[in-house]
Amino acid sequence: MGWLLLGIVIGIGLPVQTGVNTRLRDQLGTWRASCTSFAIGSGCLLVGWGVTAPMVRPVAWAQLACQPGWLWLGGLLGVAYLTGNLLLFLRLGAVQTVLFPIAGQVLMGLLIDQFGWFQAARVPLTGWRVAGALLVMAGITLTVITPQSPRVTTQPRAWGWQLLGILLGMLSASQTAINGRLGLVLHSAVAAALISFLVGTAALALIVGLARTSTPVHHPVTPWWAWTGGFLGALYVLGNVSLMQRLGTGLTVMIVLVGLVTGSLLIDQLGWLGAPKRAVTSRQLVGLSLMLIGVAAIRLIG
């Protein structure tokens, strides 16, 4: 139960991080804000590794030499997911940018468990696990799509962007599995998260250097909390690595999604980070309940 609660907590932190990074983006621009966030997260993880290293099992750095190259891809997949969502938002709008990647995450999480991809522990696909995944997706749909939401677009070529959204979600679930495996190889969740962040920071620094864009300044004064996105991102990746090793990819993905939706509803209800207050509806509460029932079906029965 403790690990399930941890998954919900780190999932709640994800929309908070998004709101924080949005404020930093207004100050620095998209790519520089992302690079800054990754760099701050790398610094936090480096400090965390330095503090915890004497108290835990030594990191098995030598093991990296005989491991497959895909272990280094976690950070790059995180950058791809971030970039792809920016493109999706411009072409599909907010609702579909949430729904299609989540569908990809749930699908890929179950596939990784079923076939043991990325050397993950195999968890056979059962009817209860499928039913639980469908309940999670139904719950997310109820909470995201409201009567005021735009209809799913039927414009020509929109299906290509929708498929891209599913693919991005599958990449995100793959990142969770890869980082989880890296944590097992190194005997350290902190070291695995640190490597993922360093790779992502290097990739974003390269993009910023090649783009050479000017820095837009919309907010002359940036609040202190606008710089905490990297810290929240570090906790998110670190939590995912730890959960993956104990719950498997599929359940980790879904319990974090429950937290994500919960965090989004809390931001709307309480008006955190300057967001306009929107009352949570009974429809959204039903959706959240369906998600919790779906997770229970996978964890306790499936």
MARTORRO-578821 format. One line per 4 residues: number of its first residue (from 1); their letters; for each residue y, z, x of C-alpha. Coordinates in pm, 1 decimal, always signed. Each point is the difference from the previous one (the first is absolute). Example, Ala and Ser with C-alpha at 12.3 -4.5 7.8 and 13.67 -1.06 7.14 Angstrom:
// residues 2
1> as> -450.0/+780.0/+1230.0; +344.0/-66.0/+137.0 $
//
This chain:
// residues 302
1> mgwl> +0.0/+0.0/+0.0; +237.4/+77.3/+287.4; -28.5/-351.7/+139.5; +64.3/-152.0/-342.8 $
5> llgi> +318.1/+206.4/-30.8; +104.9/-111.0/+348.3; -44.7/-362.5/-107.4; +225.9/+54.3/-300.7 $
9> vigi> +263.4/+172.1/+215.0; +19.3/-277.5/+259.8; +2.8/-256.1/-281.3; +299.9/+176.9/-154.5 $
13> glpv> +175.7/-27.2/+335.8; -29.5/-379.6/+4.8; +256.9/-84.0/-273.3; +224.0/+270.2/+147.2 $
17> qtgv> -24.1/-176.9/+335.7; +82.7/-329.7/-168.8; +316.6/+148.4/-150.4; +99.0/+151.4/+334.1 $
21> ntrl> -57.9/-325.5/+187.4; +197.2/-189.6/-262.8; +305.2/+210.3/+82.9; -54.7/-61.5/+372.8 $
25> rdql> -38.7/-372.5/-68.4; +346.3/-4.0/-160.8; +136.6/+134.9/+328.3; -202.1/-195.7/+258.1 $
29> gtwr> -149.8/-302.1/-175.2; -363.4/-51.8/-98.9; -168.0/-69.1/+334.2; +202.0/+247.5/+204.3 $
33> asct> -57.1/+271.6/-259.6; -375.2/-67.5/+1.8; -10.2/+0.8/+379.6; +202.9/+322.2/+12.8 $
37> sfai> -229.4/+164.4/-253.9; -310.9/-99.8/+196.1; +154.7/+119.0/+326.4; +90.1/+339.7/-149.0 $
41> gsgc> -350.8/+28.7/-141.4; -145.2/-81.9/+342.9; +214.5/+272.0/+155.8; -113.5/+256.0/-257.5 $
45> llvg> -366.2/-86.6/+56.6; +45.8/+12.0/+377.8; +139.8/+352.1/-30.3; -280.0/+95.7/-239.4 $
49> wgvt> -262.7/-131.9/+236.6; +153.7/+188.3/+291.3; +6.2/+325.3/-194.9; -352.1/-23.0/-145.9 $
53> apmv> -181.2/-157.0/+297.3; -67.5/+330.9/+183.6; -147.1/+154.1/-316.9; -245.2/-274.4/-102.4 $
57> rpva> -274.0/-214.4/+145.5; +129.8/-224.5/+282.4; +96.4/-352.5/-105.6; -266.5/-249.2/+107.5 $
61> waql> +238.3/-263.7/+137.9; -277.4/-153.0/+214.6; -186.4/-97.2/-317.8; +263.4/-262.8/-80.9 $
65> acqp> -122.1/-227.6/+280.9; -331.6/-69.7/-173.7; +129.4/-26.7/-356.7; +69.3/-317.4/-205.0 $
69> gwlw> +350.2/-146.2/+17.8; +65.6/+50.1/-370.9; +50.8/+373.2/+61.5; +351.7/-88.4/+120.8 $
73> lggl> +94.1/-185.9/-319.2; +91.7/+297.5/-219.6; +365.9/+0.5/+98.0; +29.7/-378.3/-40.7 $
77> lgva> -155.7/+14.8/-346.3; +255.9/+266.2/-93.3; +285.2/-227.4/+108.9; -153.9/-295.0/-189.1 $
81> yltg> -27.4/+210.5/-314.6; +362.4/+113.0/+33.0; +129.7/-353.3/+58.7; -213.8/-156.4/-271.9 $
85> nlll> +123.3/+245.1/-261.5; +358.9/-98.4/+79.3; -89.7/-362.2/-72.4; -192.0/+86.6/-316.2 $
89> flrl> +287.8/+203.3/-140.3; +234.3/-298.6/+28.0; -241.3/-237.4/-175.5; -195.6/+212.1/-247.0 $
93> gavq> +218.7/+300.7/-75.0; -72.4/+371.5/+23.4; -287.9/+31.7/-248.7; -223.2/-270.8/+144.6 $
97> tvlf> +85.2/+108.0/+354.7; -163.2/+332.9/-86.7; -294.1/-122.5/-209.0; -147.8/-284.9/+205.0 $
101> piag> -10.8/+181.7/+336.7; -153.1/+304.8/-169.4; -270.2/-221.2/-150.7; -71.7/-128.0/+351.6 $
105> qvlm> -12.8/+354.1/+138.8; -249.8/+118.8/-261.7; -218.5/-310.7/+40.5; -4.7/+12.5/+379.8 $
109> glli> -62.2/+374.5/+4.0; -314.8/-45.1/-207.9; -116.7/-296.1/+210.3; +45.4/+190.2/+326.0 $
113> dqfg> -202.9/+288.6/-138.9; -270.6/-229.3/-137.1; -56.0/-207.9/+314.4; +109.5/+244.5/+269.1 $
117> wfqa> +264.9/-233.4/+140.9; +198.1/+121.1/+300.6; -299.3/+222.5/+81.3; +83.2/+226.0/-292.3 $
121> arvp> -268.4/+215.1/-160.1; -169.5/-191.6/-281.4; +47.1/+128.0/-353.2; -206.4/-211.1/-245.7 $
125> ltgw> +185.2/-149.5/-296.0; -113.5/+160.1/-325.1; +94.5/-51.2/-360.4; +197.1/+324.2/+3.9 $
129> rvag> +199.1/-109.8/+304.3; +86.3/-331.7/-166.8; +94.3/+178.2/-322.8; +212.8/+247.4/+195.4 $
133> allv> +180.8/-282.5/+182.0; +70.4/-175.5/-330.2; +139.4/+324.0/-146.2; +227.3/+42.1/+303.4 $
137> magi> +129.4/-356.5/-41.0; +49.6/+48.2/-375.6; +191.6/+320.8/+63.7; +224.0/-163.5/+258.9 $
141> tltv> +69.0/-288.1/-237.7; +101.9/+239.6/-277.3; +236.7/+193.3/+227.0; +161.7/-302.8/+161.5 $
145> itpq> +32.1/-241.9/-291.3; +240.2/+127.5/-264.0; +138.0/-174.5/-309.6; +309.7/-83.8/+205.1 $
149> sprv> -200.2/-156.8/+285.0; +14.7/-376.9/+43.5; -310.5/-189.5/-103.6; -239.2/-124.0/+262.9 $
153> ttqp> +149.6/-326.6/+114.2; -168.3/-328.9/-80.9; +229.0/-210.1/+216.6; -161.9/-273.2/+209.3 $
157> rawg> -132.4/+122.0/+334.2; +42.1/+365.4/-105.9; -376.7/+38.0/+25.7; +28.0/-60.1/+374.4 $
161> wqll> +231.0/+299.9/+41.7; -223.6/+208.0/-225.7; -300.4/-82.8/+218.1; +210.1/+91.9/+302.9 $
165> gill> +67.3/+336.9/-163.3; -373.6/+61.8/-38.7; -55.3/-105.2/+361.5; +271.0/+238.0/+120.3 $
169> gmls> -166.2/+284.5/-187.3; -330.8/-87.8/+167.5; +173.1/+9.2/+339.0; +138.8/+345.2/-81.5 $
173> asqt> -347.4/+132.7/-85.5; -132.3/-159.1/+319.5; +269.1/+183.5/+195.5; -125.2/+328.5/-144.3 $
177> aing> -358.2/-78.3/+105.3; +101.1/-119.3/+347.1; +214.6/+303.3/+71.3; -275.2/+225.1/-131.0 $
181> rlgl> -251.2/-158.8/+236.7; +246.5/+29.5/+288.6; +32.9/+370.7/-73.8; -376.6/+41.2/+21.3 $
185> vlhs> -19.2/-191.0/+329.7; +278.7/+205.2/+157.7; -108.1/+329.6/-158.9; +363.0/+38.6/-109.1 $
189> avaa> +175.2/-98.6/-322.7; +338.5/+59.7/+166.4; -78.8/-233.9/+291.9; -121.4/-270.0/-240.8 $
193> alis> +315.4/+22.7/-211.0; +211.7/-6.0/+316.9; -162.5/-321.7/+123.7; +49.3/-161.7/-341.2 $
197> flvg> +369.5/+92.6/-0.7; +57.2/-112.5/+358.2; -153.0/-341.1/-71.1; +211.5/-33.4/-315.1 $
201> taal> +315.0/+106.4/+185.1; -62.2/-256.2/+275.1; -51.9/-277.3/-255.8; +318.9/+89.7/-189.2 $
205> aliv> +201.4/+29.1/+321.0; -111.3/-353.2/+87.6; +103.7/-124.7/-344.0; +340.5/+168.9/+26.9 $
209> glar> +51.0/-151.1/+344.8; -86.4/-350.3/-120.7; +196.1/+24.1/-326.0; +328.6/+114.2/+157.7 $
213> tstp> +153.5/+72.8/-339.0; +328.8/+178.4/-49.7; +0.9/+355.6/-130.7; +127.8/+34.8/-358.5 $
217> vhhp> +174.3/+327.4/-73.0; +21.3/+91.7/-370.0; +13.0/+378.2/+41.7; +246.0/+122.8/+266.9 $
221> vtpw> -164.6/+343.6/-0.8; -378.4/+18.1/+15.9; -148.1/+327.5/-129.6; -227.3/+188.1/+237.6 $
225> wawt> -304.0/-55.0/-220.2; +29.9/-378.1/+42.5; -152.7/+48.9/+346.8; -310.6/+183.6/-124.4 $
229> ggfl> -189.5/-309.0/-115.1; -184.3/-31.6/+330.1; -116.9/+360.5/-21.7; -129.6/-53.8/-354.4 $
233> galy> -169.0/-322.9/+106.8; -169.4/+179.6/+288.5; -134.9/+264.2/-238.7; -123.0/-275.3/-233.5 $
237> vlgn> -195.1/-184.1/+269.8; -130.2/+323.7/+152.7; -114.2/+121.5/-341.2; -173.7/-329.4/-72.5 $
241> vslm> -189.7/+17.2/+329.5; -120.2/+351.8/-79.1; -93.4/-81.4/-359.6; -181.8/-319.3/+94.5 $
245> qrlg> -235.6/+194.9/+226.1; -91.0/+242.3/-280.7; +25.5/-194.4/-326.9; -63.9/-362.0/+94.3 $
249> tglt> +238.8/-290.7/-37.8; -37.6/-61.9/-373.5; +67.2/+354.4/-117.7; +276.0/+50.5/+258.9 $
253> vmiv> +184.2/-308.3/-125.0; -27.7/+105.7/-363.4; +97.7/+364.9/+37.4; +304.8/-100.5/+206.3 $
257> lvgl> +93.8/-247.6/-274.7; -10.0/+287.3/-250.2; +247.2/+185.1/+220.1; +215.9/-310.2/+36.4 $
261> vtgs> +34.4/-42.9/-374.9; +59.9/+375.2/-42.7; +275.0/-8.7/+261.4; +164.5/-299.4/-166.9 $
265> llid> +2.7/+179.5/-335.9; +146.9/+313.4/+159.9; +280.0/-202.9/+159.9; +80.3/-155.1/-337.8 $
269> qlgw> -18.7/+330.2/-187.2; +204.1/+206.9/+247.2; +230.2/-268.6/+140.5; -91.0/+68.2/+362.2 $
273> lgap> +174.4/-186.3/+282.8; +279.5/-114.2/-226.0; -231.7/-190.8/-236.0; +107.3/-16.9/-366.2 $
277> krav> -185.5/+248.6/-220.2; -257.1/-149.8/-234.6; -207.7/+218.2/-228.5; -376.2/-26.5/+52.2 $
281> tsrq> -161.2/-142.3/-314.4; -321.7/+103.8/-173.5; -138.9/-343.0/+89.5; +49.3/+72.7/+368.8 $
285> lvgl> -162.7/+343.2/-32.2; -302.1/-161.8/-166.0; -15.5/-248.9/+285.6; +9.5/+279.1/+258.1 $
289> slml> -278.1/+181.4/-188.1; -215.5/-313.9/+6.6; +50.5/-24.2/+375.9; -113.7/+359.3/+50.3 $
293> igva> -306.4/-56.5/-219.8; -80.7/-312.6/+201.4; +21.7/+189.0/+330.0; -219.5/+275.9/-144.2 $
297> airl> -259.7/-257.5/-106.8; -13.2/-140.3/+353.8; +2.9/+335.0/+178.8; -215.9/+218.9/-223.8 $
301> ig> -232.2/-247.8/-169.5; +5.5/-331.6/+191.5 $
//
